[in-house]
């Protein structure tokens, strides 16, 4: 069984090699670096002193620090989370020079960039930005952190996928799996079928051939967790609406007229 305590996912394992991260870097920043030895992986896996774990982080020539997260459910709090990650990464980066913190000499830092690759069911967007300032209770421009979210769904960010083989191949893998799930196939069967499909198409072939059982464990766990989380969120939403109904603050007729709820949802809401 994969060690899921260190937040391994198929995305992180496949994308998170020096050569693949270099391709992602070049595709996003439109650069042409060729030496993967310039990539230094700095992913936080937790330690005795800190429990902080992130998906992927790395530096290129100690000039750029890129933090990458993979999500199957959009989280508007990613800027806050990434702020804690980059804080921990900077602490570790300056550790050899920490005595200079109170000197007159400026400690130079790699410039951080923040990215989320979204892999869920929402196809309403291609790219969006999440800003730390959106969470502030009052308007302020004194501290900002911008997260770029890229949708990996079929038909989204195809130009990026075209020039970035790792993202293109992972999206083929993921989107084939999602298609099978929508057709009613159970999780394990859908993962196994997707692995066979991708190997036949020379997609993630080497990785899948060498890590098949691990992929089944990781991907199955990840999507089980996603679907359970979404079911809990949906249950909470319906429960809140029922409370509003029972308190007389809304009516079932008003909910029907809004057009926001399917007949099945309305029936679930109306249940005592």
Secondary structure, 3 states (H helix, E strand, C coil): CCCHHHCCCHHHHHHCCHHHHHHHHHHHHCCCCCCHHHEEECCCECCCCCCCECCEEEEECCCEEEEEEEECCCCCCHHHHHHHHHHHHHHHHHHHHHHHHHCCCCCCCCEEEEEEEECCCCCCCCEEEEEHHHHCCCCCCCCCCEEEEEECCCCCCHHHHHHCHHHHHHHHHHHHHHHHHHCCCCHHHHHHHHHHHHHHCCCCHHHHHHCHHHHHHHHHHHHHHHHHHHHHHHHHHHHHHHHHHHCCCCCHHHHHHHCCCCHHHHHHHHCC
